[in-house]
Amino acid sequence: MYKMIKIPFFLLLSYTVFGQQVNYDKIGLYMDKQAEINKFGGTVLVMKNDSVILKKAYGYANMEWNVKNDVDTKFVLASITKYFTAIAITQLIERKLLSVDSKLSEFFPEYPKGEKVTIHMLLTHTAGLPLDFDELYMDQTNLSKPDAIAIIQKKPYLFEPGTNLQYSNIGYFLLSQIIEKVSKITFEEFLQKNIFNKAKMKNTGVSNNDSIVSKKASIYYPNGKSYALNPYINWNLNVGLDGIYSNIEDLYQLNRAMYGTTLLSEQSKKMMQTQYNKKYPDGGFKDSYGYGIFINPYYNYGHKMLTHSGGFVGTMTTFDCYPDDDIFIAVLSNNMSESHIISYGLAGILFNKDVEIPYKHIEISNKNIFLEKYAGTYGDIKIIFSNEKLYLNNLETVLLQEGELKFFRKDNNDRMFKFLRNKKGNIIGVELRKGGVKEIKKKIN
């Protein structure tokens, strides 16, 4: 059993890792400013070698009663749930109760093209199934799972099974039902017995619409200058793709369990952590998917990375594991703060990257009147000049001017753009900062 060593934050001024000095104090300052400037609400855990770098809560678990988040507050995980679903499926494969080649038709004989869809395709989002069925789990209160499947199976395929890649919540809902059919117990019971209990996750469960769960955060989403309570969700249907709740400590428990063989054999973990979708390249994101986990996506800083994020109507969640560096980061939010971007920034600080501390961007009054010179294509983004303004990618996302070369998104204080020019004064690129992390994008002539 590993032991968590809690280090007082004031002692973490700097520490030598990776052969370099890392300013751990910057991590605390970064998060304090994310809360102050960008209104982050949720909890954060940053671990290195079983030592706590930062474990802190921000914002409110319940805005109506002014109840603040605590470090053990529980959050709905959204799509991080897919990682649990994939672990459960892999456990059944390990027990030879399933195969990666098992067909959807074996469990749902009426499902169109079910004989062409395999477990492997469902796990890797290559089955051709549509993205979602939120019109059912957000609008229907009494719809049974079999009735929902009868409706879902009428949705047309996006492509022939196994010929392309498209992220699908429907696929993981079907996987949750396959788990129930094979194990002959509920999805919740299977996870409790085979994952939560084994990994000693005492603060984790599967959401429903009836149970009172202590220390579980309410969910809010931005609504103008304030927040609104999230809409109704039928947790009986929103399962497998979403629905698990947990806290930062329990996610670390799961991470440590996956280092050993408590949940899966080394062979099974290798099977989960294989990039199967590289034949459908998309720049290093969805094509890095294995079974319920992203492996070394493009934002991994050149370090081995296992990650998954989730987001849905107020909920934003992320966990990042860098196994070779023994680093773990979890960011859970209940007010739709950009957990994945914040985690990206925190990892950047740990890896000694140029990460800017959040600050309040202010539009200048003496604006540049020659904005058209900044218009153009910069890597995968477009800067558009129209109506004497600059826009990002479309005419809805306005860029406000902060300095001669610096701009920021009107709708997102955490996105900054600094145009780069050569000695002749020609614009040759743009420095983009997301969550404070610098990315250089060259102008395409």
Secondary structure, DSSP 8 states (H G I E B T S, - for coil): ----EE--GGG-S-EEETTEEE-THHHHHHHHHHHHHH---EEEEEEETTEEEEEEEESEEETTTTEE--TT-BEE-GGGHHHHHHHHHHHHHHTTS--TT-BGGGT-TTSTTTTT-BHHHHHHT-S---S--HHHHTT-SS--HHHHHHHHTTS--SSSTTSS----HHHHHHHHHHHHHHHSS-HHHHHIIIIITTTT-TT-EE--SS---TTB---EEEETTEEEE-----TTTS-SSS-EEE-HHHHHHHHHHTTTTSSS-HHHHHHHT----TTS-SSSSGGGB-SSSEES-TTSTTS--EEEEEEETTEEEEEEEETTTTEEEEEEESS---HHHHHHHHHHHHTT--B---------SS--S-GGGG-EEETTEEEEEETTEEEESSTTSEEEESSSSEEEETTEEEEEEEEEE-TTS-EEEEEEEETTEEEEEEEE-
